[in-house]
Amino acid sequence: MPGQKRENFVRLAENRVNAAIKTVRLIGNLSNRGNYSYTTKDVEKIFRTLEQEIKAAKTRFEDGSKDSEKLFKLD
Protein backbone atom coordinates (compact mmCIF):
# COMPACT_ATOMS: atom_id res chain seq x y z
CA MET A 1 0.00 0.00 0.00
CA PRO A 2 2.86 2.50 -0.56
CA GLY A 3 0.67 4.33 -3.09
CA GLN A 4 -2.02 4.88 -0.46
CA LYS A 5 0.53 6.15 2.05
CA ARG A 6 1.82 8.61 -0.55
CA GLU A 7 -1.70 9.78 -1.38
CA ASN A 8 -2.45 10.30 2.32
CA PHE A 9 0.78 12.23 2.79
CA VAL A 10 0.15 14.48 -0.20
CA ARG A 11 -3.45 15.18 0.82
CA LEU A 12 -2.60 15.93 4.44
CA ALA A 13 0.57 17.89 3.61
CA GLU A 14 -1.29 20.12 1.16
CA ASN A 15 -4.13 20.75 3.62
CA ARG A 16 -1.84 21.42 6.58
CA VAL A 17 0.64 23.62 4.72
CA ASN A 18 -2.20 25.67 3.22
CA ALA A 19 -3.73 26.04 6.70
CA ALA A 20 -0.34 27.12 8.08
CA ILE A 21 0.07 29.68 5.28
CA LYS A 22 -3.39 31.08 6.00
CA THR A 23 -2.59 31.32 9.71
CA VAL A 24 0.76 33.05 9.08
CA ARG A 25 -1.05 35.57 6.89
CA LEU A 26 -3.52 36.18 9.72
CA ILE A 27 -0.60 36.78 12.07
CA GLY A 28 0.67 39.33 9.55
CA ASN A 29 -2.67 41.10 9.80
CA LEU A 30 -1.84 41.83 13.45
CA SER A 31 0.72 44.37 12.18
CA ASN A 32 -2.05 46.93 11.64
CA ARG A 33 -1.24 49.54 14.29
CA GLY A 34 -4.64 51.12 13.74
CA ASN A 35 -6.23 48.04 15.30
CA TYR A 36 -3.55 46.62 17.59
CA SER A 37 -0.89 47.74 20.05
CA TYR A 38 2.31 45.70 20.31
CA THR A 39 5.98 46.06 21.12
CA THR A 40 9.06 45.12 19.15
CA LYS A 41 9.66 42.52 21.86
CA ASP A 42 6.23 40.97 21.13
CA VAL A 43 7.00 40.76 17.42
CA GLU A 44 10.43 39.26 18.03
CA LYS A 45 8.96 36.62 20.33
CA ILE A 46 6.25 35.69 17.82
CA PHE A 47 8.70 35.19 14.98
CA ARG A 48 11.37 33.52 17.13
CA THR A 49 8.75 31.00 18.26
CA LEU A 50 7.51 30.37 14.72
CA GLU A 51 11.07 29.92 13.46
CA GLN A 52 11.83 27.46 16.27
CA GLU A 53 8.72 25.43 15.44
CA ILE A 54 9.58 25.32 11.73
CA LYS A 55 13.11 24.16 12.62
CA ALA A 56 11.74 21.48 14.99
CA ALA A 57 9.31 20.22 12.33
CA LYS A 58 12.12 20.00 9.77
CA THR A 59 14.29 18.10 12.26
CA ARG A 60 11.50 15.55 12.72
CA PHE A 61 11.67 14.78 8.99
CA GLU A 62 15.44 14.41 9.19
CA ASP A 63 15.75 12.22 12.29
CA GLY A 64 12.24 11.14 13.27
CA SER A 65 12.42 12.78 16.69
CA LYS A 66 9.35 13.82 18.65
CA ASP A 67 8.29 17.36 19.53
CA SER A 68 7.26 18.69 22.87
CA GLU A 69 3.99 20.54 22.73
CA LYS A 70 4.58 23.95 24.26
CA LEU A 71 1.91 26.60 23.95
CA PHE A 72 2.80 30.16 22.98
CA LYS A 73 2.21 32.96 25.45
CA LEU A 74 3.41 36.57 25.17
CA ASP A 75 3.45 37.43 28.86
Secondary structure, 3 states (H helix, E strand, C coil): CHHHHHHHHHHHHHHHHHHHHHHHHHHHHCCCCCCCCCCHHHHHHHHHHHHHHHHHHHHHHHHCCCCCCCCCCCC
